[in-house]
Amino acid sequence: MYITITAQKLTGDYSQSVADFVDYLEKENHGLDQEDTAHFFNQYGDGISAKEVVQEIDGNTAKLKKAEPKFYSITVSPSQYELKRLQHSSEDLKQYTRALMKDYVASFNREINGKPITIDDIKYFAKIEHQRTFKGTDKQVRENQPFASQILTLKNDIRKIERGELNGNIQELKKEITKLEKEAPHQQQGKRIVQGMRKEGNQSHIHIIVSRKDRSNNYSLSPGSKHKASEVIMNGKIVKRGFDRDGFFTKAEQTFDRIFQYQRNYAESYQSKKDFIKNPKLYFSVLLGLPANEKAAAFKILGKAGFPIASIPTNQVQLALKVISKLKRGIDIAIQSSSIGI
């Protein structure tokens, strides 16, 4: 599960309207018949139009300054393993979204009129998407870029030869282009991966637009608050403040696991990500201590995800590599064994 919470910006400034972002989320609807169109939804309703989303979010920004976010974007991207657990992708993800947003409001250390914030206090709209395209920042595109540059140069040379500006053998250049296309390290269905190419497989994910202001348009609720859940004294009164991001991410996984009875492996848990960053020695120790079946599954998950060796602190590289090397040998054998149920 990969979740991000961001304040939407446009050319360095916060977007003053949600219209452009909503239009972006409508991209999968372009060219579809009305009955095939995917609509927005919220906690209690389906079939919400893009126009209504814009009106509701843009009309709920009272007293917010130009330099303040008007809304936040929450993107929820389940893993391939999690998506396989779903029976009906769109409806299941819609059910999960509504449960997730209850976790979201519970993560605020705030009160409205002396009561904890509830799902009825926020204004949000969500949409399920089933497609993704490769971006310029994706590893596959970046590592294919040297080949793309060479191919572009050769194509430019071919055009120059055709115009009589350069001497050369066009057929030989075309053979070189074909060779480079095949040699690019990242391929999909026999084609070099390029920016804008649609990703194969199940790419279902959730986009959520949540207003910065509460439903009454009186209180500001920022999940981007730098304050951790705490209490401060302001004007002689105790005031609660902050948003518990760590708690929200943890609850998001727990809620998914509960709803879909998903058995989460340590390697794909939010806790493992924290352990890897804060205490790599503990991280590898836990992996080594997993039962054989879970250990094999863990390294299969890490292998598909691309093991993050580059992010290991330099003073612990040797330790980590020794552990990985030792464990990898055992995992390779375990995966090949018919007794390992993966």
N, C-alpha and C positions, 0 to 999 in steps of 0.2 A: 504494500500500500504506500503510495507516494502522495502526500498532500502538501499543497502550497497555499499560503494566504498572502495576497499582495494587494497593495493600493494601486489602482490603475493610473498610469501616467501616459501622457502624450507629449512627445518631444520635450521631455524634461519637466513638464508641469503636470499637475494632477488634472485629470479629465474633468471638465466642468459639466459634461453630460455623459450619460451612459450609452447614448445612441450609437456611437462608433463601435463600442464593444458588443452591443446587442447585434449589430449588423454583422460583425465578425462571426458571432455564434450562429447566425442564420445561414452560414455558407453551405451547410449540408442540405439545406432546403432548396437551394437554387436549382431550378429545372425540374423539380418534383411536382407531381399532381397534388391537389389539395388533400386528398385522402391519405397520401403518403408523407405529408409534412409533419415534422416533429415540433411540438409546441413546448413552451415553458410550463413549469408547474411550481407550486409552492406547498406549504404544509397541508392545505385543505382543498386545493383546487388543481385541475388539469386544464389543458387546452388554452392556456393563457397566451395571448398574442404578443408579438414583439413590441407593438405600439403601446400596449398596456404596461409592459415592463418599463419602457422608457418614461412614460407619464408618471408611474408610481415612484420610481427611483429618483427622477429629476425633481419631482414635486415634494421630496422629503429631505430637503437640505437646509432647513431654516437655520439662520445665524451661523452657518459654516463659512469660513473665510476662503478666499480663492486659493490660498496656500495649504488648505486642508483637504484630505481625501473626501470625496462625496460618497464613495462606495468602495467595497472590497471585493476582490475576486478570490474564490476558493476553488481550486482545481483538485479533484480527487481521481487518482489514477490507480485502480486495482492492478495487481500483477496478473500475469497469465495464469498462475496457479489459482489465484482468487477468482478470476473470471470463470475458470472451468467449474467452479463450485456452484455457479448460478444456474438455475433452471430456465428462467426467462429473463434474459439480460436486461432489457429496458425496464420492465416492471420490478424486477428485483433491485436494480440500482435506484429506482425511484423510492422504493420502500426503505432502502438503506439511507438515502439522502434525508428523508424525513426523520429517521432516528438519529442520524449524525447531527442534524441541526439542533436537536435537543441537547446533545453533548456540547455543542458550540455555546449555547446560551448558559449552560451549567458551568462553563469555564470562566465566565465573567465573575469577578469579585465585586459585583455592583448590586445596588438595590434601586428600585423605582417605587416611589411612594412607600418606602419602608418595607418592601417585599422583594425577595430574590427575583431576578429576571427569569421570565418563562418564554416559551416558544411564541406566545401570543404578543410579546413585547417587541419582536423584531420584524423587519420587512425584508423578505428574500424571494428570489426567483431562481429556479435551476433548470438545467437542460442536459439531457443525455446525448452524447455524441458517440458515433461508432467508427469514425475514421480519424487517422492522423497522417500527416505528411512529414517527411524529413526536413529538418531545419538546417540552416547553415552552421549552427553551433553543435549539431549532433556529431558524435565521434566518427560515425561512418562517412559523413560528408567531408569532415575536416581531413581525415586520413586518405580520402580519395582525391583531395584537392590537387596534389602535385600532378596526378594523372590527368585531371580535368584541364589544368593549365597547359600541359603538353599537347593535349588533344586540340585545344582551342588554337594554339599556335600553328599546329599542322593544318587545321581547317582554314586559318587565315592565309597560310602559304598557298593552299590550293586555289583560293579565290584570286590571289595575286597572279598565280600562274595562268589562270583562266583569262585574266585581264591583260596578260602579256607584260606584267610588271616584274616577273620573276621567272627564272629558268628552273625547271625541275620535272620530275616524273610523278604525275598525279597518282597513278596506280600504286606506285611504291609508297607514297604518302598515305594513301587510303589503307594499305596493308598495315602500316605502322599504327594508324589510328585503331584499327581492329585489334591489333596486338595489345595496345595500351588499355582498350576497353576491357579486355579479358584479364589483364594483369592487375587491375585495380583491386585492392584487398577486400573491399566490401561489395558484395553482389546480392541482388535479390531477383530470383527467377531468371538467372542468367544475364541480368543487366546491371551495369555499374550504378550504384546508388548515387543519386544526385539530389540536390535541394529541390523540394516540391514533389518528389516521388511519393506516392501513397504507400504507407507501411502495410505489410501483409499481416495476416493473423487477426485475432480479436483485439481491437484497439478501443473498446468501449471505455468511456470515462465520463466524469461529471463536471460540469461548470456551474458554479453557484455565484450569483450576484447578490450581495447583502448590503443594505443601506447602512451608512455610517450612523444615521440617526435612528432612534427607536420608532416604533409605529406611530406614536403620538406626535413625533417630530419635535419633541422637547428635549430629549436626552441624547448625548453623544456616546456611542458605544464603539470603541476602537479595539479590534483584535491585534492591532499593531502597536498597542501601548508598550512603552519601554518599562512601565512599572509592573513588577511581579505582583501577584495577589498580596495586598497589604492594607493596612489601615493607617490613615494619617489624620491629624487634627487640623481642620481648616475652619477659621472663624469660630473657634471654640467648640466645634462639633467634630465627632469622629466620622470620617468619610472613608468608605471602602473604595478601592480602585484596583485596576490591573486586569490582565487576562492571562490565564494559565495555559500557555501554548503547549508546554510539555504534557500537562494533564489532558488537553484536548487530543493530541496525537495518540496518546495511550488509550484513551476512551474510544477513539475512532476504530482502532484495531479490535478492541474488546467487543464493541458493538457488532462489527462485521462477523466476528467469530461466533458470537451468541446467536445472531439471526440465522446464519447459514451453516451453523454447526461445523465451522472450519477449524481443522487442527493445524495451528500455526507452528511452523518450524522456527527454532531460535534464529536461524540465519536470515529469515525474512521479517523479523520482529523489529519494532521501533527500539526496543531495549538493546538489541544487538548493535544497532547503528550507534547508539549512545556509548555503549561499551567500547566499540571499535575506536571511536574518537577520543574518549577520555582515558581508557585503560586497555590498550591493545593486548597486554599480557593476559588480562582477565578474559578478554574476548576469545583468544585462541584457547585458553584453558577450558572455557565452557564448551567450545566446539569439540575439543578432544574428549571431553567428559560425556558427550552425548551417547546414548545407546547406538549400537552399530547401524541400525536401520535409519535412525534420525540423522546420524552423522553422514551417511551416504547421501541422504536426501539434501542435507545442508550444503554439501560441496557440489552437488549437482545444481542447486539453486545459485550458488556463488559463481559457478563456472559459466552458467548461462547469462548471468548478470554482468560478468566481467569483473574479476576479482580486483578490488581497489588497492593493490599493492602500493601504488604511487602516493597514496595518502597516509601511509604509515610513517610516523615520526622517524627521522633519520637515525636517532640514537637507539632505535629498537628494530631497525631493519633486519639485522642478522638474526636476532631472536625470532622474529616473525617468519623469515624465510626458512629457517631450520624447522620450525613447527609445521609450516605449510608443506615443505618437502617430505617430511616424515609422514604426515597425515595423508598427503596426496597419493602416495604409493598404496596405502591401505585402502583408500577410497576407490581407486581404479579397480582393485581386485574385488572389492565389495559390490561395485556396480555391475561387474560382469557376472557375479554370482546369481544364480536363479533364486537363491533364498532371500535376496534383498528385494523387497516389494517397493519399487519406485514407479 
